Amino acid sequence: MGVLIFEGMKVGFLEGDLTISVDESGSVSSNAILSTSYNTLPLWLNLAKENCQSALIANQKIRHSWPDDEEQQKQCLLAELRPSMLTIVSCAIAIDALYDIVKPFAKIDPDTQKGWQKNKKSRVFQISEVFRRVFELRKDEATEIKLLIQEISKLRDKAVHPSHKIENAEVRDDVPVGLDWRFVAYRHHNASIALNNTMALFKKFFAINAGNKRLTQEMENLRKSFVQNLLEDT
């Protein structure tokens, strides 16, 4: 039985899974078990794109067809909040996944890693520092990337690890009533910024030739595994 191979998928043989033997009569027999690794990172970006579009549709209804009925108002806001939140969380997961892919190429010595742990360096710091080292970013580029990762991570953390303490109601320019802060933070405007910044990050890194053949191959495999036109359409 064959194995279905997707574009950009890593394939190979684990130790002992490819054997060739010759019996006493000289007959040759072989056995092979193929191993694969399908990268799901692009799916998170595709989910982000799909949900951002859903958030846009919901936001347009809020802007152009704001209902008088309070229950309908709530439904309109929830219809925007859900996909906006999913967009931002999906972007954060994709960035985390890229970090895991390229971290082995950052050449971080054990003492440095221990120092980060001892000094309780944030995950945002560690991700940003790995990207800086791997892609040889200028200081201004590294600072800009750190800030965008920080903003996405902050909103992701608040969504995944919510606090239930009460906070001041907030306002937004397209809704004539005060709202819980979540309906201000998780709306299409912010989801769109998160998606555009994340896709710009990937496009930038795909365009960089870091001079490491293995890293170049990893990034090429990742690029090939992207859903068709995902990079171009965002």
C-alpha positions in Angstrom: 0.0 0.0 0.0 1.4 3.4 -1.0 1.6 6.5 1.2 -0.1 9.8 0.2 2.5 12.6 0.0 1.5 16.2 0.2 3.5 19.1 -1.3 6.2 20.2 1.1 5.9 17.1 3.3 9.1 15.7 4.8 9.6 12.0 4.1 12.3 9.5 5.1 13.1 6.3 6.8 13.6 5.8 10.5 16.5 3.7 11.7 15.8 0.0 11.0 12.8 0.7 8.7 14.7 0.1 5.5 16.2 -3.3 5.2 17.6 -5.4 2.4 18.5 -9.1 2.9 19.8 -12.0 0.8 18.9 -15.6 1.7 21.0 -18.7 1.2 19.7 -19.2 -2.3 20.7 -15.7 -3.3 17.2 -14.3 -3.4 17.0 -10.6 -2.4 14.2 -9.3 -0.3 13.5 -5.9 1.1 11.2 -4.2 3.6 10.6 -0.4 3.8 8.4 1.6 6.2 8.1 5.2 5.0 7.8 7.9 7.7 6.4 11.3 7.1 5.8 14.7 8.7 3.0 16.9 7.4 3.4 20.5 8.6 0.0 21.9 9.8 1.4 25.5 10.3 -0.1 26.8 7.0 -3.6 25.5 8.1 -3.5 27.8 11.0 -2.8 30.8 8.7 -5.6 29.6 6.4 -8.0 29.4 9.4 -6.9 32.9 10.4 -7.7 34.2 6.9 -11.1 32.4 6.8 -12.1 33.7 10.2 -10.9 37.2 9.4 -13.3 37.2 6.4 -16.1 36.1 8.6 -15.3 38.9 11.1 -15.4 41.4 8.2 -18.9 40.3 7.2 -20.1 40.5 10.8 -18.5 44.0 11.2 -20.2 45.3 8.0 -23.5 44.2 9.4 -22.7 46.1 12.6 -21.7 49.2 10.7 -24.6 49.2 8.2 -27.5 47.4 9.8 -27.2 47.9 13.6 -30.5 46.6 15.0 -32.6 48.4 17.6 -33.3 45.2 19.5 -30.8 44.5 22.3 -30.8 40.7 21.8 -30.0 41.2 18.1 -27.3 43.7 19.0 -25.7 41.0 21.2 -25.8 38.5 18.4 -24.2 40.9 16.0 -21.3 41.5 18.4 -20.8 37.8 19.1 -20.8 37.1 15.4 -17.8 39.4 15.1 -16.1 38.5 18.3 -15.8 34.7 17.7 -14.0 34.8 14.3 -11.9 37.8 15.4 -10.7 35.9 18.4 -10.0 32.8 16.3 -8.0 34.9 13.8 -5.7 36.3 16.4 -5.2 32.9 18.2 -4.5 31.2 14.9 -1.9 33.8 14.0 -0.2 33.3 17.4 -0.1 29.6 16.9 1.4 29.9 13.5 4.2 32.2 14.9 4.8 29.7 17.7 5.1 26.9 15.1 7.6 28.8 13.0 9.6 29.4 16.1 9.8 25.7 16.8 10.9 25.0 13.2 13.7 27.5 13.1 14.9 27.4 16.7 17.5 24.6 16.1 19.2 27.0 13.7 19.6 29.8 16.2 22.8 28.4 17.7 21.7 29.2 21.3 24.3 27.7 23.7 23.1 25.9 26.9 24.3 28.7 29.2 22.3 31.3 27.3 19.2 29.1 27.4 19.7 28.7 31.2 20.1 32.4 31.6 16.8 33.0 29.8 15.1 30.6 32.2 16.8 32.0 35.3 15.9 35.6 34.3 12.4 34.5 33.3 12.6 35.9 29.8 9.2 36.0 28.2 8.2 33.7 25.4 7.9 36.8 23.2 11.5 37.7 23.9 12.7 34.2 23.1 10.7 34.0 19.9 11.9 37.4 18.8 15.5 36.6 19.7 15.5 33.3 17.8 14.1 35.1 14.7 16.7 37.8 15.0 19.5 35.3 15.1 18.2 32.9 12.5 17.3 35.5 9.9 20.1 37.9 10.8 17.7 40.8 11.3 18.9 44.4 11.8 18.2 46.0 15.1 15.2 48.1 13.8 13.7 45.0 12.1 14.1 42.9 15.2 12.4 45.6 17.3 9.5 46.0 14.9 9.0 42.2 14.8 9.1 41.9 18.5 6.4 44.5 18.9 4.0 42.9 16.5 4.6 39.4 18.1 4.0 41.0 21.5 0.7 42.5 20.5 -0.6 39.3 19.0 0.6 37.2 21.9 -1.0 39.6 24.4 -4.4 39.2 22.7 -3.9 35.5 22.3 -3.1 35.1 26.0 -6.1 37.1 27.1 -8.3 34.8 24.9 -6.8 31.5 26.0 -6.3 32.4 29.7 -9.2 34.8 30.4 -9.4 36.8 33.6 -12.9 37.1 35.0 -12.3 40.3 37.0 -14.6 43.2 36.1 -13.1 46.0 34.1 -14.4 49.4 32.8 -16.7 49.2 29.9 -15.2 50.6 26.6 -16.5 52.3 23.5 -15.9 51.9 19.8 -16.7 54.3 16.9 -19.1 51.9 15.1 -21.3 51.0 18.1 -23.5 53.5 20.0 -23.3 51.7 23.4 -20.6 50.8 25.9 -19.2 47.3 25.7 -17.1 44.8 27.6 -13.5 45.3 26.6 -13.4 42.0 24.6 -15.8 43.3 22.0 -13.4 46.2 21.5 -10.2 44.1 21.4 -11.6 41.2 19.4 -13.1 42.9 16.4 -12.4 42.8 12.7 -10.1 45.8 12.8 -7.6 44.2 15.2 -8.0 40.7 13.6 -7.1 42.2 10.2 -4.0 43.9 11.6 -2.9 40.7 13.3 -3.4 38.7 10.1 -1.7 41.2 7.8 1.3 41.5 10.2 1.7 37.8 10.5 1.6 37.2 6.8 4.1 40.0 6.3 6.3 38.3 8.8 6.2 35.0 6.9 6.7 36.8 3.5 9.8 38.6 4.9 11.3 35.4 6.3 10.6 33.5 3.1 12.5 36.1 1.1 15.6 36.0 3.3 18.5 33.7 2.4 20.2 33.0 5.7 23.0 31.0 4.1 22.2 27.7 5.9 21.2 24.9 3.4 19.2 23.0 6.0 17.3 26.1 7.0 16.7 27.1 3.4 15.3 23.6 2.8 13.0 23.8 5.8 11.7 27.2 4.7 11.2 26.0 1.2 9.3 22.9 2.4 7.1 25.2 4.5 6.5 27.5 1.6 5.5 24.6 -0.7 3.0 23.4 1.9 1.1 26.6 2.0 -2.5 26.5 0.8 -2.6 27.8 -2.8 -2.5 31.6 -3.1 -2.5 32.1 0.7 0.5 34.3 0.6 -0.5 36.2 -2.5 -4.1 36.9 -1.5 -3.4 38.3 2.0 
